[in-house]
Structures are given as structure tokens and as C-alpha cells.
Amino acid sequence: MTTDWNLTTLLAALGGVVLVGLLAQGWWSARKAGPRRAEPVTPAGDRHEPSLTAGADAGGEPAITLDGHDAGGLPDLRTLDETVPAVNRARKTSTRIDALIDAISTLTPESPVSGEMALSHLPGSRRAGTKPFQVEGLNVDSGDWELPQPGQRYSEFQAGLQMANRSGALNEIEYSEFIQKIQGFADGIGAMPEFPDMLDVVARARELDQFAAGHDAQLAIVLRARGAAWTLGFVQQGALRHGFVPGAIPGRLVLPAAEEGAPPLLTLNFDAQAALADDPQTSSLRELTLALDVLQTPEALEPFATWQESARGLARDFEADVCDDRGQVLNLHAFQSIGQELAELYKSLAARDLAAGSAVARRLFS
């Protein structure tokens, strides 16, 4: 009887061990199959992470914060701007109008016009169709062209209409709208406007648009999860380690440029619906798009190299494949080929005085 009882007890104990093992295996499999989550945040007293606001760490180095969030935390994608706002208040002269890409109209008033008067008669919208335009005044005191300001007087004005952008070339309807708006401004300040010939402007616009279409370059690669998907929190946390911060547009992280107010070097894009989720840990992402707008950054900053390095680093940390838009995995030779083509592109742009990252290039390729 004793032997039977001991055997029964032993079998029951073994059964309990097996049951616990099966439960543990099930829990581990479920966790492994679910999306990868962000790591728990270590208390601030235990470590120091970079952030994006002014400050300094214990060693005297500038600190980087994320709008009040700990670096390991999960900042809200909807709260931060894509680029740091910049207004160069010390610069008087304006570079907003350039004969390379603008059709320029001149306006000569009978006598100097106050800034207040000019501002009161400016068109409500500085666009003609899809093309932006600017109105500048020649400051009587400084001799600089600038946007009209209160308390200043202007002896002349000029209006520049952009002839092309990524929406296409300026057409006759858009140019007519521009003429109508500037004529109204001229009547209000008592000035006589002079407009370039419409046929000449439209012809120049088409030629400029053809050049731009043949020299535009926006590079994008897809980071595709090899195994488990990622939560939004995991993506935010991992991208932060590579210098990316939340952008103004839902579904976008950006790598800011060093130049204040400049467009971001890179963007990391994903499903906007996931970005709007109330809980970043409940979303599930399997693809990210890493993009480089070549024309927005000077060649000297080597944005293509930054793009490659970011792609490799993110792919390593996220356990992802680097693919093209068709889902084909890219190798080192693909990047080398793209680099050679970009070198020729940079030369062509510089020869046209439209170097990548210049003010006119950023406007034309926008």
C-alpha cells in the first residue's frame, strides 16, 4: 500500500512539473510571436540619456531632450515640430526672390510708401495656383530688399513668382492670377507695375520644369521585419538612439539637420494610423520607409552616407531586411550604383547654379 501511495504521489508531482513547463512554453511562444516592445525606462537617477532641449549633463556636454520626455520614454508624435523653427532676425537682406527660378515684376510708386500702407494692400494669399510668390520693398534707409515692415519706407517694390516646383511648370492661368493680384497691390500703393511677357515667362517655366524633372532625386528604402512585428513604442525608442525625433506629421520621425531651420536630413515614415493610437504599445508595424530628399541638403554634408549608415544601423537593431519598393533585398552594390549616379547629379545641379541644399534648389524642388 505504501509503495502504491508513493508512486501515485510521484506521478502527480511529475504531472505538475510538466503542466508548469507547458504553461511557461505557451507564455514564451505567445510573447515571442507578439510585436517587439520598447524596453522599460530606467529611472533618471540611474542613467543619463541624450535629449533635444538646451541643457548640459554632468560632464559639461550639451544635453539633448525630447520636449520634457526622458530619452528612453515614448514622446507623442503629435506634439513636436518636424524642424526647429528658425527666423534669422539679424539678416536684413532677403533671398526670397531669384531670377533663376522667379518671374519678376517691378513696381515704382510716385513717392516712398510706408510699410503700413504696403502691408494693408498686400494680397491675402501669396500663391497663384500652385506657385508661391513674394513681394519685397527697397528700404529707403538701408537700401536692402526686404519683406515690408511697419515703421519703414520703401521707394520700390518687386514681386517674384516661382516658375516651377514639384507641382509642375507655371501656366498661363497661374500667371494671369499673379498679374491680377499684383495689379491690385500696385493700385493700392499708387505704383506702376511692369510685368514680363507671358509667353516668355511660360516658355522659361517649361524649360526649368524639364530640367527639374530630370534632376529630381528622392531616395527611399523599406525596412521590413524579418520576424516579429514592432510596436510604435519600440520603433520610437530604437530610432531615438540613432538621432531621430518625432516630426509634425503623424507617422513620421525625422533626423534633424545641423543648420537651424533647414529641412531634416532623413525621414523615417510608417503607418499614420499607428502613430495616432492612444497606446503606442498596442500598435503593430512590420515596415518602415527611410527617405532622403537629395535636393534639400548640401552635398558637403554627405547625406547619402548618412542615409546608408542609418539604414544599416536601424536594420541591425530592428532585425529588418533593407528592401526596395518592390520588396527586393538590396545589397552593397546597389548602394554603390546609386552613389555614382548622385555624384553626376550634383555636378549637373552646380553647373546650373542650383546646387543641392541651396535656397533656390530647396524652393524649386518643393
Secondary structure, 3 states (H helix, E strand, C coil): CHHHHHHHHHHHHHHHHHHHHHHHHHHHHHHHHCCECCCCCCCCCCCCCCCCCCCECCCCCECCCECCECCCCCCCCCCCCCCCCCCCCCCCCCCCCCCCCEEEEEEEECCCEEHHHHHHHCCCCCEECCEEEEEEEEECCCCCEECCCCCCEEEEEEEEEECEECCEECCHHHHHHHHHHHHHHHHHHCEEEECCCHHHHHHHHHHHHHHHHHHCCEEEEEEEECCCCECHHHHHHHHHCCCCEECCCCCEEEECCCCCCCCCCEEEECCHHHHCCCCCCCCCECEEEEEEEHHHCCHHHCHHHHHHHHHHHHHHHHCEEEECCCCCECCHHHHHHHHHHHHHHHHHHHHCCCCCCCHHHHHHCC
